Amino acid sequence: MTRAKGWARGRLRGWGGVTGMAVACAVTASLTLLPLAHGDGTFGGQSAGHGADSAVPAEAEECKDPEASLPAKDSDGPSIEKIRARGKLIAGVDQNSFQWGYRNPESRTLEGFDIDLVHAIAEDILGDRDAVIFRAIPTNQRISALENDKVDVVVRTMTINCKRIGQVAFSTAYFQAGQQVLAPRTSTIDGYDESLKGKRVCTAEGSTAYDALNENSFGAIFKDEHDGTDQDEDQLTVPNQLDCLVRLQLGEVDAVVTDNALAAGQAAQDPAVELKGDKPFTTEYYGVAAKLGADDLVARVNHVLDEYRRGGDGSPWMTSYRAWLAEGLPGIEGPPAPKYRNN
């Protein structure tokens, strides 16, 4: 473990007290509002707005196997040529998700499992792992950032599903996760069940967690009065997933529903909270997202992922997993196997 990473683990634990909660709010505010810079000082800011991801086209027709992607290729095409001409890969990432994509408060650099993958993509396309412009993308702006050409790829714990494959083009899956409930250790909430009745539950806008609650909330209160409008209270549904942890620490909500992979990182930040339930109540897969039609880029990312998985226990994937995720998500023996479309 590096000194910087060890510092982050030590400082980010134990946000349970009043002072800690104030620190949590300050950290979240600073990380959310500051633009990201990399290397040459080129900045990428966040888009604003509410519910942008839910304002795009509905579920793709006849979707049966959303994880199946284009066959891997290392050839070039218009999207790759555009990136090469620019000399930088523009990647939409998170800067608030501990162990996935977060800004180390000591080194001020972005670190995490998703960040390692972005560097691998840049190295393959441009021959330089640091040839990246990082842009902070809120959860609810991932799709619109691609549609509006703000980024080339989104690598931000983004679940592949039938609704989204009609909106963006996904790579093969690079991680398996699932939805789970995060709540204080002392809470009477048992998991994703009737124990949520009457409880205030926080989710991120445009997330699969929100979709799950919309389908079956077990009587939980999970919608703001003005969701999807300019008057959105951002109390129960928030732009960035980490905001839910702050709401939980402040006692403004009773629980959070999110991917277990993200929740494990939040539990590592605050030992006063824990995952509820024996296991996730869904099975979901993260993919690298690109703009619809960027087939050459998707195929190239799939080539990168093939190399990233190769090598078994000594693969780059396992190296990154052990560095960032193994402590909170132990027992994972390798990445999900890729699925490819036949046509």
Salt bridges, closest charged atoms under 4 A:
ASP65 OD1 - LYS339 NZ 3.53
ASP76 OD2 - ARG84 NH1 2.67
ASP76 OD1 - ARG300 NH1 3.03
ASP94 OD1 - ARG156 NH2 3.35
GLU106 OE2 - ARG3 NH1 3.28
ASP124 OD2 - ARG300 NE 2.53
ASP124 OD1 - HIS303 NE2 3.63
ASP130 OD1 - HIS119 ND1 3.88
ASP149 OD1 - LYS291 NZ 3.08
ASP152 OD2 - ARG86 NH1 2.67
GLU205 OE2 - HIS50 ND1 3.33
GLU225 OE2 - HIS226 NE2 3.92
ASP232 OD2 - HIS50 ND1 3.71
GLU233 OE2 - HIS226 ND1 2.54
ASP234 OD1 - HIS50 ND1 3.41
GLU252 OE1 - ARG247 NE 3.73
ASP254 OD1 - ARG200 NH2 3.11
GLU274 OE1 - ARG185 NH1 3.04
GLU274 OE2 - LYS276 NZ 2.87
ASP306 OD1 - ARG309 NH1 3.16
GLU307 OE2 - ARG310 NH1 2.43
ASP313 OD1 - ARG322 NH1 3.10
GLU327 OE1 - ARG9 NH1 3.26
GLU327 OE2 - ARG13 NH2 2.83
